[in-house]
């Protein structure tokens, strides 16, 4: 049963959660779903206003560095930031 559950989660991946976010098919939405659900549940972009998202992105970058997680490229960070800024509370 555990193997089946893990297989389903790996198959669905971020796209299962991405359906609950605005503009999930946009480049920024896809990057947000992919990178931001790799370590935790995907939060709604409406959860925070832009200044708080900007702060949170800095914290996430620190966490990725601390845990040796491959972080998004500069261009991907730009797209994720733009996506969150456009859809923030």
Secondary structure, DSSP 8 states (H G I E B T S, - for coil): -HHHHHHHHHHHHHHHHHTTSTTTTSHHHHHHHHHHTSSS----GGGS-HHHHHHHHHHHHHHHHHTT-----HHHHHHHHHHHHHH--
